[in-house]
Amino acid sequence: MILQNPLAPGSLYRLDLETGKVVDEYKVSENFSVQNFLPDSKFAQTTQQQTFIGHSHNGLFRIDPRLAGTKLVDSEFKQYATKADFSAAATTEGGKLVVGSAKGDLRLFDKLGKNAKTALPALGDPIIGVDVSADGRWILATCKTYLLLIDTMIPETSGSKYAGQSGFDRSFPAAEKPTPRRLTLKPEHIAHMQEVQGGDGVSFTPAKYVTTSVLLAG
């Protein structure tokens, strides 16, 4: 199991579940904090894959525990000069990557270390969680009070020579950026939750796909 220590945000730690002790420290960087980490691909945790992906508020990178010294793979490190404010990420079964931000935008990558193939502008409120179907067709983004479901296929009606391909592999035509489907609770349910819980009443935890493609939200 991989852990983080808030007092050492540039490192990760491997916990031996049998002994309950930390057995390895993975130093990633002294210059930035590891905001989040995730598998190389959607089901990589069920394999012997050694590397995994991390992101800071402003960069994306691969972590390889087998490296001597710093575990960051330099050739697969993308650092943004402007404030990206990355907040969540997920991978497809094939290892393609979607990254959401506290600004509400999404970036779709076919591989690490490269520019995003598709950048979707701010879709609403800050994104607190993101997941993607195994085949990469559907992105599920979580905001505080609603979900966004986004089709990544370039539509056949777009007239683009890349119609029918994925936004992970090709850029959407400017006029054909996907329109997210907003999934919300009914007003009467929100009112009931506000009455019972007080405050805003609604505060989702990140929604996830399960292998049968059922959506889960807390």
C-alpha positions in Angstrom: 0.0 0.0 0.0 1.3 3.5 -0.9 0.9 6.3 1.7 1.5 10.0 2.0 2.8 12.0 4.9 1.6 15.6 5.0 4.9 16.6 6.6 6.8 15.3 3.6 4.6 16.1 0.6 7.3 15.4 -2.0 7.6 11.8 -1.0 5.5 8.6 -1.0 5.8 5.6 1.3 5.2 1.9 0.9 3.5 0.2 3.7 3.9 -3.6 4.3 0.4 -4.7 5.1 1.7 -7.9 6.8 3.9 -6.1 9.3 2.1 -2.8 9.4 5.4 -1.0 8.9 6.7 1.5 6.3 9.4 -0.3 4.3 10.3 2.1 1.5 10.3 5.9 0.9 9.8 7.0 -2.7 11.3 10.5 -3.0 9.6 12.3 -5.9 10.7 15.9 -5.7 11.9 18.6 -3.3 10.4 21.3 -5.5 6.7 20.4 -5.4 4.1 18.3 -3.5 2.5 15.1 -4.8 -1.1 16.1 -4.9 -2.4 12.7 -6.0 -1.2 9.3 -7.4 -3.0 6.6 -9.4 -2.4 3.4 -11.3 -0.7 3.4 -14.8 -3.9 2.0 -16.2 -7.3 1.3 -14.9 -6.6 -2.3 -13.7 -2.9 -2.0 -13.2 -3.3 -2.8 -9.5 -4.3 -6.4 -10.4 -1.0 -6.9 -12.3 2.7 -6.8 -11.6 3.1 -3.2 -13.0 5.8 -1.4 -11.0 5.3 2.2 -12.1 2.4 4.5 -11.4 1.3 8.1 -12.2 1.3 11.2 -9.9 0.4 14.8 -10.3 1.1 18.0 -8.4 -1.1 21.1 -8.7 0.9 22.0 -11.8 2.5 18.9 -13.3 2.0 15.3 -14.4 4.7 12.6 -14.0 5.4 8.9 -13.8 6.9 7.4 -10.6 9.2 4.4 -10.9 10.2 2.9 -7.5 13.0 0.9 -9.1 15.0 4.1 -9.9 17.9 5.0 -7.7 17.5 8.2 -5.9 14.6 10.4 -7.0 11.8 8.2 -8.4 10.4 10.7 -10.9 10.8 9.6 -14.6 12.2 12.7 -16.2 11.2 11.8 -19.8 7.6 11.6 -18.7 7.3 14.7 -16.7 5.1 17.6 -17.9 5.2 20.8 -15.9 2.9 23.7 -16.7 4.2 27.3 -16.5 0.7 28.7 -15.8 -1.3 27.7 -12.8 -3.1 24.5 -13.8 -4.6 23.7 -10.3 -4.9 20.0 -11.0 -7.3 18.3 -8.5 -8.0 14.8 -9.8 -7.0 12.2 -12.4 -7.9 8.8 -13.8 -6.7 6.3 -16.4 -8.3 4.1 -19.0 -7.6 0.4 -19.4 -5.1 1.3 -22.1 -3.3 3.9 -19.9 -4.7 7.1 -21.4 -5.1 9.9 -18.8 -7.8 12.4 -17.9 -7.0 15.2 -15.5 -9.5 17.6 -13.9 -8.8 20.9 -12.1 -10.2 23.1 -9.4 -10.9 25.6 -12.2 -13.4 23.1 -13.6 -11.6 22.2 -16.8 -10.5 18.8 -18.1 -7.4 17.6 -20.1 -7.2 14.4 -22.1 -3.8 12.8 -22.7 -2.8 9.8 -24.9 0.5 9.6 -23.0 2.5 11.2 -20.3 5.1 13.9 -21.0 3.1 15.3 -24.0 0.6 18.0 -24.4 -3.0 17.2 -24.0 -4.8 16.0 -27.1 -8.0 17.6 -26.0 -8.6 20.5 -23.5 -12.1 21.0 -22.4 -12.8 24.5 -20.9 -14.3 25.0 -17.5 -17.5 23.0 -17.3 -18.8 24.4 -14.1 -17.6 24.2 -10.5 -14.2 22.8 -9.2 -13.7 19.1 -10.1 -13.2 17.1 -6.9 -13.0 13.7 -8.5 -12.8 12.1 -12.0 -13.1 8.6 -13.4 -13.3 7.2 -16.9 -14.8 4.0 -18.4 -12.3 1.3 -19.2 -12.6 1.9 -22.9 -12.2 5.7 -22.5 -15.6 6.5 -24.0 -17.2 8.2 -21.0 -15.7 10.5 -18.4 -17.4 11.0 -15.1 -16.5 14.2 -13.2 -17.7 15.0 -9.7 -18.4 18.5 -8.5 -19.6 19.3 -5.0 -23.4 19.0 -5.8 -23.6 17.3 -9.2 -21.9 14.9 -11.6 -20.9 15.6 -15.2 -21.0 12.8 -17.8 -18.9 13.5 -21.0 -18.8 11.5 -24.2 -15.2 11.6 -25.6 -16.0 10.3 -29.1 -15.7 12.9 -31.9 -19.2 12.8 -33.4 -19.8 11.4 -36.9 -21.7 14.5 -37.7 -18.7 16.8 -37.1 -17.3 16.5 -40.7 -13.9 15.9 -39.2 -11.6 13.3 -40.8 -11.2 12.0 -37.2 -14.9 11.5 -36.6 -15.6 8.4 -34.6 -12.2 8.6 -32.9 -11.5 9.4 -29.2 -10.7 12.8 -27.8 -7.8 11.1 -26.0 -6.2 10.5 -29.4 -7.4 13.5 -31.5 -8.4 17.0 -30.8 -12.1 17.8 -31.1 -13.0 20.4 -33.8 -13.5 23.8 -32.2 -17.3 23.7 -32.8 -17.7 20.1 -31.7 -16.5 20.1 -28.1 -18.7 17.7 -26.2 -21.5 19.1 -24.1 -21.5 17.4 -20.7 -24.7 15.8 -19.3 -25.3 17.2 -15.8 -26.6 14.8 -13.3 -28.2 16.4 -10.3 -30.6 15.5 -7.4 -34.2 16.7 -7.5 -34.8 20.0 -5.7 -37.1 18.3 -3.2 -34.3 15.9 -2.3 -31.8 18.7 -1.9 -34.3 20.5 0.4 -34.8 17.4 2.5 -31.0 17.0 2.9 -30.6 20.6 3.9 -33.3 20.2 6.5 -31.8 17.0 7.9 -28.1 17.9 7.6 -28.1 21.7 7.7 -25.8 23.9 5.6 -25.7 23.1 1.8 -27.0 19.6 2.5 -25.4 18.1 -0.6 -21.6 17.4 -0.8 -20.7 14.5 -3.0 -17.6 12.3 -2.6 -15.9 11.3 -5.9 -18.1 9.1 -8.1 -16.5 5.9 -9.5 -17.3 3.4 -12.2 -17.4 -0.2 -11.2 -16.7 -3.0 -13.6 -20.4 -3.3 -14.6 -20.4 0.4 -15.4 -22.8 1.3 -12.5 -22.2 4.8 -11.1 -21.5 5.3 -7.5 -21.6 8.6 -5.6 -21.4 9.4 -1.9 
